[in-house]
């Protein structure tokens, strides 16, 4: 939780709100990759990247 607080503090202090969508998309993509590693969809998802 400390890293999330640090990132949020950086975004709030530096007014870098344009980074929020980029961070969100990266987190969603990493979550999809982690959750689909054991499934039958894994070869199709890795083919995208």
PDB file of N, CA, C, O and CB in Angstrom:
ATOM      1  N   UNK A   1       0.819  -1.199   0.000  1.00  0.00           N
ATOM      2  CA  UNK A   1       0.000   0.000   0.000  1.00  0.00           C
ATOM      3  C   UNK A   1       0.861   1.261   0.000  1.00  0.00           C
ATOM      4  O   UNK A   1       0.403   2.333  -0.395  1.00  0.00           O
ATOM      5  CB  UNK A   1      -0.931  -0.001   1.204  1.00  0.00           C
ATOM      6  N   UNK A   2       2.094   1.128   0.439  1.00  0.00           N
ATOM      7  CA  UNK A   2       2.974   2.291   0.474  1.00  0.00           C
ATOM      8  C   UNK A   2       3.290   2.829  -0.904  1.00  0.00           C
ATOM      9  O   UNK A   2       3.386   4.040  -1.103  1.00  0.00           O
ATOM     10  CB  UNK A   2       4.250   1.948   1.178  1.00  0.00           C
ATOM     11  N   UNK A   3       3.451   1.921  -1.857  1.00  0.00           N
ATOM     12  CA  UNK A   3       3.738   2.361  -3.232  1.00  0.00           C
ATOM     13  C   UNK A   3       2.554   3.090  -3.851  1.00  0.00           C
ATOM     14  O   UNK A   3       2.720   4.079  -4.565  1.00  0.00           O
ATOM     15  CB  UNK A   3       4.116   1.165  -4.103  1.00  0.00           C
ATOM     16  N   UNK A   4       1.372   2.592  -3.571  1.00  0.00           N
ATOM     17  CA  UNK A   4       0.171   3.250  -4.109  1.00  0.00           C
ATOM     18  C   UNK A   4       0.047   4.652  -3.538  1.00  0.00           C
ATOM     19  O   UNK A   4      -0.308   5.585  -4.258  1.00  0.00           O
ATOM     20  CB  UNK A   4      -1.103   2.426  -3.790  1.00  0.00           C
ATOM     21  N   UNK A   5       0.334   4.811  -2.251  1.00  0.00           N
ATOM     22  CA  UNK A   5       0.296   6.145  -1.640  1.00  0.00           C
ATOM     23  C   UNK A   5       1.347   7.055  -2.261  1.00  0.00           C
ATOM     24  O   UNK A   5       1.091   8.235  -2.502  1.00  0.00           O
ATOM     25  CB  UNK A   5       0.513   6.050  -0.122  1.00  0.00           C
ATOM     26  N   UNK A   6       2.539   6.498  -2.520  1.00  0.00           N
ATOM     27  CA  UNK A   6       3.596   7.293  -3.132  1.00  0.00           C
ATOM     28  C   UNK A   6       3.212   7.746  -4.536  1.00  0.00           C
ATOM     29  O   UNK A   6       3.411   8.905  -4.898  1.00  0.00           O
ATOM     30  CB  UNK A   6       4.894   6.497  -3.178  1.00  0.00           C
ATOM     31  N   UNK A   7       2.663   6.830  -5.319  1.00  0.00           N
ATOM     32  CA  UNK A   7       2.248   7.184  -6.685  1.00  0.00           C
ATOM     33  C   UNK A   7       1.139   8.216  -6.649  1.00  0.00           C
ATOM     34  O   UNK A   7       1.161   9.184  -7.408  1.00  0.00           O
ATOM     35  CB  UNK A   7       1.782   5.936  -7.461  1.00  0.00           C
ATOM     36  N   UNK A   8       0.164   8.012  -5.766  1.00  0.00           N
ATOM     37  CA  UNK A   8      -0.945   8.973  -5.662  1.00  0.00           C
ATOM     38  C   UNK A   8      -0.426  10.342  -5.214  1.00  0.00           C
ATOM     39  O   UNK A   8      -0.863  11.368  -5.736  1.00  0.00           O
ATOM     40  CB  UNK A   8      -2.022   8.457  -4.671  1.00  0.00           C
ATOM     41  N   UNK A   9       0.496  10.364  -4.258  1.00  0.00           N
ATOM     42  CA  UNK A   9       1.077  11.628  -3.815  1.00  0.00           C
ATOM     43  C   UNK A   9       1.836  12.324  -4.929  1.00  0.00           C
ATOM     44  O   UNK A   9       1.759  13.544  -5.069  1.00  0.00           O
ATOM     45  CB  UNK A   9       1.997  11.396  -2.637  1.00  0.00           C
ATOM     46  N   UNK A  10       2.571  11.551  -5.725  1.00  0.00           N
ATOM     47  CA  UNK A  10       3.295  12.133  -6.859  1.00  0.00           C
ATOM     48  C   UNK A  10       2.327  12.748  -7.868  1.00  0.00           C
ATOM     49  O   UNK A  10       2.525  13.872  -8.330  1.00  0.00           O
ATOM     50  CB  UNK A  10       4.165  11.067  -7.546  1.00  0.00           C
ATOM     51  N   UNK A  11       1.264  11.987  -8.209  1.00  0.00           N
ATOM     52  CA  UNK A  11       0.310  12.499  -9.190  1.00  0.00           C
ATOM     53  C   UNK A  11      -0.392  13.752  -8.684  1.00  0.00           C
ATOM     54  O   UNK A  11      -0.618  14.694  -9.444  1.00  0.00           O
ATOM     55  CB  UNK A  11      -0.720  11.429  -9.533  1.00  0.00           C
ATOM     56  N   UNK A  12      -0.732  13.761  -7.413  1.00  0.00           N
ATOM     57  CA  UNK A  12      -1.448  14.903  -6.858  1.00  0.00           C
ATOM     58  C   UNK A  12      -0.547  16.122  -6.737  1.00  0.00           C
ATOM     59  O   UNK A  12      -0.971  17.239  -7.031  1.00  0.00           O
ATOM     60  CB  UNK A  12      -2.027  14.552  -5.501  1.00  0.00           C
ATOM     61  N   UNK A  13       0.687  15.914  -6.308  1.00  0.00           N
ATOM     62  CA  UNK A  13       1.614  17.030  -6.111  1.00  0.00           C
ATOM     63  C   UNK A  13       2.066  17.633  -7.432  1.00  0.00           C
ATOM     64  O   UNK A  13       2.091  18.855  -7.586  1.00  0.00           O
ATOM     65  CB  UNK A  13       2.826  16.573  -5.317  1.00  0.00           C
ATOM     66  N   UNK A  14       2.419  16.785  -8.378  1.00  0.00           N
ATOM     67  CA  UNK A  14       2.976  17.260  -9.647  1.00  0.00           C
ATOM     68  C   UNK A  14       1.906  17.579 -10.694  1.00  0.00           C
ATOM     69  O   UNK A  14       2.223  18.073 -11.775  1.00  0.00           O
ATOM     70  CB  UNK A  14       3.925  16.226 -10.202  1.00  0.00           C
ATOM     71  N   UNK A  15       0.653  17.299 -10.378  1.00  0.00           N
ATOM     72  CA  UNK A  15      -0.469  17.542 -11.307  1.00  0.00           C
ATOM     73  C   UNK A  15      -0.274  16.800 -12.629  1.00  0.00           C
ATOM     74  O   UNK A  15      -0.469  17.362 -13.707  1.00  0.00           O
ATOM     75  CB  UNK A  15      -0.624  19.051 -11.577  1.00  0.00           C
ATOM     76  N   UNK A  16       0.110  15.545 -12.527  1.00  0.00           N
ATOM     77  CA  UNK A  16       0.343  14.693 -13.699  1.00  0.00           C
ATOM     78  C   UNK A  16      -0.874  13.793 -13.934  1.00  0.00           C
ATOM     79  O   UNK A  16      -0.733  12.571 -13.980  1.00  0.00           O
ATOM     80  CB  UNK A  16       1.632  13.832 -13.511  1.00  0.00           C
ATOM     81  N   UNK A  17      -2.038  14.368 -14.079  1.00  0.00           N
ATOM     82  CA  UNK A  17      -3.271  13.591 -14.207  1.00  0.00           C
ATOM     83  C   UNK A  17      -3.335  12.814 -15.510  1.00  0.00           C
ATOM     84  O   UNK A  17      -4.125  11.876 -15.624  1.00  0.00           O
ATOM     85  CB  UNK A  17      -4.468  14.501 -14.105  1.00  0.00           C
ATOM     86  N   UNK A  18      -2.533  13.175 -16.482  1.00  0.00           N
ATOM     87  CA  UNK A  18      -2.536  12.438 -17.750  1.00  0.00           C
ATOM     88  C   UNK A  18      -1.917  11.055 -17.578  1.00  0.00           C
ATOM     89  O   UNK A  18      -2.092  10.204 -18.449  1.00  0.00           O
ATOM     90  CB  UNK A  18      -1.778  13.223 -18.831  1.00  0.00           C
ATOM     91  N   UNK A  19      -1.199  10.804 -16.483  1.00  0.00           N
ATOM     92  CA  UNK A  19      -0.619   9.487 -16.245  1.00  0.00           C
ATOM     93  C   UNK A  19      -1.634   8.474 -15.722  1.00  0.00           C
ATOM     94  O   UNK A  19      -1.403   7.268 -15.808  1.00  0.00           O
ATOM     95  CB  UNK A  19       0.520   9.604 -15.272  1.00  0.00           C
ATOM     96  N   UNK A  20      -2.752   8.949 -15.182  1.00  0.00           N
ATOM     97  CA  UNK A  20      -3.744   8.041 -14.590  1.00  0.00           C
ATOM     98  C   UNK A  20      -4.285   7.037 -15.605  1.00  0.00           C
ATOM     99  O   UNK A  20      -4.315   5.847 -15.290  1.00  0.00           O
ATOM    100  CB  UNK A  20      -4.899   8.842 -13.998  1.00  0.00           C
ATOM    101  N   UNK A  21      -4.714   7.440 -16.805  1.00  0.00           N
ATOM    102  CA  UNK A  21      -5.186   6.437 -17.767  1.00  0.00           C
ATOM    103  C   UNK A  21      -4.103   5.451 -18.193  1.00  0.00           C
ATOM    104  O   UNK A  21      -4.395   4.275 -18.412  1.00  0.00           O
ATOM    105  CB  UNK A  21      -5.736   7.125 -18.988  1.00  0.00           C
ATOM    106  N   UNK A  22      -2.872   5.903 -18.312  1.00  0.00           N
ATOM    107  CA  UNK A  22      -1.782   5.016 -18.709  1.00  0.00           C
ATOM    108  C   UNK A  22      -1.536   3.967 -17.627  1.00  0.00           C
ATOM    109  O   UNK A  22      -1.392   2.782 -17.931  1.00  0.00           O
ATOM    110  CB  UNK A  22      -0.494   5.824 -18.980  1.00  0.00           C
ATOM    111  N   UNK A  23      -1.488   4.393 -16.384  1.00  0.00           N
ATOM    112  CA  UNK A  23      -1.277   3.461 -15.277  1.00  0.00           C
ATOM    113  C   UNK A  23      -2.436   2.485 -15.181  1.00  0.00           C
ATOM    114  O   UNK A  23      -2.223   1.299 -14.927  1.00  0.00           O
ATOM    115  CB  UNK A  23      -1.108   4.220 -13.952  1.00  0.00           C
ATOM    116  N   UNK A  24      -3.658   2.961 -15.378  1.00  0.00           N
ATOM    117  CA  UNK A  24      -4.831   2.097 -15.304  1.00  0.00           C
ATOM    118  C   UNK A  24      -4.792   1.024 -16.385  1.00  0.00           C
ATOM    119  O   UNK A  24      -5.065  -0.144 -16.107  1.00  0.00           O
ATOM    120  CB  UNK A  24      -6.110   2.923 -15.432  1.00  0.00           C
ATOM    121  N   UNK A  25      -4.460   1.399 -17.598  1.00  0.00           N
ATOM    122  CA  UNK A  25      -4.395   0.429 -18.694  1.00  0.00           C
ATOM    123  C   UNK A  25      -3.290  -0.590 -18.444  1.00  0.00           C
ATOM    124  O   UNK A  25      -3.486  -1.780 -18.690  1.00  0.00           O
ATOM    125  CB  UNK A  25      -4.164   1.146 -20.039  1.00  0.00           C
ATOM    126  N   UNK A  26      -2.149  -0.153 -17.967  1.00  0.00           N
ATOM    127  CA  UNK A  26      -1.064  -1.083 -17.669  1.00  0.00           C
ATOM    128  C   UNK A  26      -1.455  -2.065 -16.568  1.00  0.00           C
ATOM    129  O   UNK A  26      -1.131  -3.249 -16.654  1.00  0.00           O
ATOM    130  CB  UNK A  26       0.189  -0.316 -17.262  1.00  0.00           C
ATOM    131  N   UNK A  27      -2.143  -1.589 -15.543  1.00  0.00           N
ATOM    132  CA  UNK A  27      -2.589  -2.478 -14.479  1.00  0.00           C
ATOM    133  C   UNK A  27      -3.624  -3.483 -14.977  1.00  0.00           C
ATOM    134  O   UNK A  27      -3.585  -4.653 -14.597  1.00  0.00           O
ATOM    135  CB  UNK A  27      -3.165  -1.669 -13.330  1.00  0.00           C
ATOM    136  N   UNK A  28      -4.545  -3.036 -15.823  1.00  0.00           N
ATOM    137  CA  UNK A  28      -5.544  -3.957 -16.369  1.00  0.00           C
ATOM    138  C   UNK A  28      -4.909  -5.016 -17.268  1.00  0.00           C
ATOM    139  O   UNK A  28      -5.282  -6.187 -17.199  1.00  0.00           O
ATOM    140  CB  UNK A  28      -6.600  -3.182 -17.151  1.00  0.00           C
ATOM    141  N   UNK A  29      -3.962  -4.621 -18.103  1.00  0.00           N
ATOM    142  CA  UNK A  29      -3.287  -5.589 -18.962  1.00  0.00           C
ATOM    143  C   UNK A  29      -2.496  -6.610 -18.147  1.00  0.00           C
ATOM    144  O   UNK A  29      -2.504  -7.801 -18.461  1.00  0.00           O
ATOM    145  CB  UNK A  29      -2.361  -4.869 -19.934  1.00  0.00           C
ATOM    146  N   UNK A  30      -1.821  -6.150 -17.112  1.00  0.00           N
ATOM    147  CA  UNK A  30      -1.070  -7.089 -16.285  1.00  0.00           C
ATOM    148  C   UNK A  30      -1.999  -8.025 -15.527  1.00  0.00           C
ATOM    149  O   UNK A  30      -1.666  -9.195 -15.333  1.00  0.00           O
ATOM    150  CB  UNK A  30      -0.179  -6.337 -15.306  1.00  0.00           C
ATOM    151  N   UNK A  31      -3.149  -7.539 -15.099  1.00  0.00           N
ATOM    152  CA  UNK A  31      -4.131  -8.387 -14.421  1.00  0.00           C
ATOM    153  C   UNK A  31      -4.685  -9.441 -15.368  1.00  0.00           C
ATOM    154  O   UNK A  31      -4.855 -10.595 -14.974  1.00  0.00           O
ATOM    155  CB  UNK A  31      -5.275  -7.537 -13.853  1.00  0.00           C
ATOM    156  N   UNK A  32      -4.968  -9.064 -16.604  1.00  0.00           N
ATOM    157  CA  UNK A  32      -5.457 -10.027 -17.599  1.00  0.00           C
ATOM    158  C   UNK A  32      -4.407 -11.111 -17.853  1.00  0.00           C
ATOM    159  O   UNK A  32      -4.743 -12.292 -17.940  1.00  0.00           O
ATOM    160  CB  UNK A  32      -5.816  -9.306 -18.924  1.00  0.00           C
ATOM    161  N   UNK A  33      -3.163 -10.722 -17.969  1.00  0.00           N
ATOM    162  CA  UNK A  33      -2.106 -11.698 -18.232  1.00  0.00           C
ATOM    163  C   UNK A  33      -1.942 -12.651 -17.057  1.00  0.00           C
ATOM    164  O   UNK A  33      -1.791 -13.857 -17.255  1.00  0.00           O
ATOM    165  CB  UNK A  33      -0.779 -10.988 -18.522  1.00  0.00           C
ATOM    166  N   UNK A  34      -1.969 -12.133 -15.854  1.00  0.00           N
ATOM    167  CA  UNK A  34      -1.792 -12.989 -14.675  1.00  0.00           C
ATOM    168  C   UNK A  34      -2.957 -13.946 -14.508  1.00  0.00           C
ATOM    169  O   UNK A  34      -2.755 -15.121 -14.202  1.00  0.00           O
ATOM    170  CB  UNK A  34      -1.636 -12.139 -13.415  1.00  0.00           C
ATOM    171  N   UNK A  35      -4.168 -13.462 -14.703  1.00  0.00           N
ATOM    172  CA  UNK A  35      -5.344 -14.308 -14.501  1.00  0.00           C
ATOM    173  C   UNK A  35      -5.535 -15.350 -15.602  1.00  0.00           C
ATOM    174  O   UNK A  35      -6.167 -16.380 -15.368  1.00  0.00           O
ATOM    175  CB  UNK A  35      -6.574 -13.448 -14.411  1.00  0.00           C
ATOM    176  N   UNK A  36      -5.011 -15.104 -16.772  1.00  0.00           N
ATOM    177  CA  UNK A  36      -5.247 -16.028 -17.881  1.00  0.00           C
ATOM    178  C   UNK A  36      -4.089 -16.989 -18.122  1.00  0.00           C
ATOM    179  O   UNK A  36      -4.117 -17.733 -19.102  1.00  0.00           O
ATOM    180  CB  UNK A  36      -5.517 -15.251 -19.137  1.00  0.00           C
ATOM    181  N   UNK A  37      -3.093 -17.000 -17.281  1.00  0.00           N
ATOM    182  CA  UNK A  37      -1.934 -17.859 -17.520  1.00  0.00           C
ATOM    183  C   UNK A  37      -2.293 -19.336 -17.502  1.00  0.00           C
ATOM    184  O   UNK A  37      -1.714 -20.116 -18.259  1.00  0.00           O
ATOM    185  CB  UNK A  37      -0.868 -17.585 -16.488  1.00  0.00           C
ATOM    186  N   UNK A  38      -3.220 -19.731 -16.667  1.00  0.00           N
ATOM    187  CA  UNK A  38      -3.550 -21.139 -16.581  1.00  0.00           C
ATOM    188  C   UNK A  38      -4.737 -21.544 -17.426  1.00  0.00           C
ATOM    189  O   UNK A  38      -5.171 -22.695 -17.367  1.00  0.00           O
ATOM    190  CB  UNK A  38      -3.811 -21.498 -15.178  1.00  0.00           C
ATOM    191  N   UNK A  39      -5.266 -20.636 -18.204  1.00  0.00           N
ATOM    192  CA  UNK A  39      -6.465 -20.951 -18.961  1.00  0.00           C
ATOM    193  C   UNK A  39      -6.141 -21.284 -20.418  1.00  0.00           C
ATOM    194  O   UNK A  39      -4.997 -21.188 -20.863  1.00  0.00           O
ATOM    195  CB  UNK A  39      -7.443 -19.788 -18.896  1.00  0.00           C
ATOM    196  N   UNK A  40      -7.181 -21.677 -21.135  1.00  0.00           N
ATOM    197  CA  UNK A  40      -7.012 -22.006 -22.552  1.00  0.00           C
ATOM    198  C   UNK A  40      -6.854 -20.749 -23.407  1.00  0.00           C
ATOM    199  O   UNK A  40      -6.488 -20.846 -24.578  1.00  0.00           O
ATOM    200  CB  UNK A  40      -8.201 -22.826 -23.050  1.00  0.00           C
ATOM    201  N   UNK A  41      -7.122 -19.581 -22.845  1.00  0.00           N
ATOM    202  CA  UNK A  41      -6.996 -18.334 -23.591  1.00  0.00           C
ATOM    203  C   UNK A  41      -5.559 -17.803 -23.643  1.00  0.00           C
ATOM    204  O   UNK A  41      -5.264 -16.874 -24.394  1.00  0.00           O
ATOM    205  CB  UNK A  41      -7.894 -17.292 -22.982  1.00  0.00           C
ATOM    206  N   UNK A  42      -4.687 -18.385 -22.857  1.00  0.00           N
ATOM    207  CA  UNK A  42      -3.315 -17.883 -22.760  1.00  0.00           C
ATOM    208  C   UNK A  42      -2.603 -17.777 -24.114  1.00  0.00           C
ATOM    209  O   UNK A  42      -1.974 -16.749 -24.364  1.00  0.00           O
ATOM    210  CB  UNK A  42      -2.518 -18.778 -21.851  1.00  0.00           C
ATOM    211  N   UNK A  43      -2.665 -18.773 -24.997  1.00  0.00           N
ATOM    212  CA  UNK A  43      -1.959 -18.617 -26.282  1.00  0.00           C
ATOM    213  C   UNK A  43      -2.487 -17.461 -27.125  1.00  0.00           C
ATOM    214  O   UNK A  43      -1.724 -16.829 -27.856  1.00  0.00           O
ATOM    215  CB  UNK A  43      -2.060 -19.894 -27.080  1.00  0.00           C
ATOM    216  N   UNK A  44      -3.768 -17.185 -27.030  1.00  0.00           N
ATOM    217  CA  UNK A  44      -4.342 -16.090 -27.814  1.00  0.00           C
ATOM    218  C   UNK A  44      -3.955 -14.734 -27.249  1.00  0.00           C
ATOM    219  O   UNK A  44      -3.706 -13.790 -27.999  1.00  0.00           O
ATOM    220  CB  UNK A  44      -5.856 -16.215 -27.865  1.00  0.00           C
ATOM    221  N   UNK A  45      -3.905 -14.637 -25.926  1.00  0.00           N
ATOM    222  CA  UNK A  45      -3.525 -13.368 -25.307  1.00  0.00           C
ATOM    223  C   UNK A  45      -2.051 -13.084 -25.557  1.00  0.00           C
ATOM    224  O   UNK A  45      -1.684 -11.943 -25.839  1.00  0.00           O
ATOM    225  CB  UNK A  45      -3.818 -13.388 -23.794  1.00  0.00           C
ATOM    226  N   UNK A  46      -1.199 -14.102 -25.458  1.00  0.00           N
ATOM    227  CA  UNK A  46       0.229 -13.872 -25.705  1.00  0.00           C
ATOM    228  C   UNK A  46       0.502 -13.576 -27.183  1.00  0.00           C
ATOM    229  O   UNK A  46       1.497 -12.926 -27.503  1.00  0.00           O
ATOM    230  CB  UNK A  46       1.047 -15.091 -25.257  1.00  0.00           C
ATOM    231  N   UNK A  47      -0.351 -14.035 -28.069  1.00  0.00           N
ATOM    232  CA  UNK A  47      -0.177 -13.729 -29.479  1.00  0.00           C
ATOM    233  C   UNK A  47      -0.413 -12.250 -29.768  1.00  0.00           C
ATOM    234  O   UNK A  47       0.145 -11.699 -30.717  1.00  0.00           O
ATOM    235  CB  UNK A  47      -1.114 -14.579 -30.316  1.00  0.00           C
ATOM    236  N   UNK A  48      -1.240 -11.614 -28.948  1.00  0.00           N
ATOM    237  CA  UNK A  48      -1.499 -10.171 -29.109  1.00  0.00           C
ATOM    238  C   UNK A  48      -0.241  -9.378 -28.828  1.00  0.00           C
ATOM    239  O   UNK A  48       0.032  -8.383 -29.501  1.00  0.00           O
ATOM    240  CB  UNK A  48      -2.635  -9.704 -28.174  1.00  0.00           C
ATOM    241  N   UNK A  49       0.526  -9.806 -27.844  1.00  0.00           N
ATOM    242  CA  UNK A  49       1.716  -9.071 -27.451  1.00  0.00           C
ATOM    243  C   UNK A  49       2.930  -9.601 -28.159  1.00  0.00           C
ATOM    244  O   UNK A  49       4.034  -9.099 -27.951  1.00  0.00           O
ATOM    245  CB  UNK A  49       1.918  -9.136 -25.957  1.00  0.00           C
TER     246      UNK A  49
END
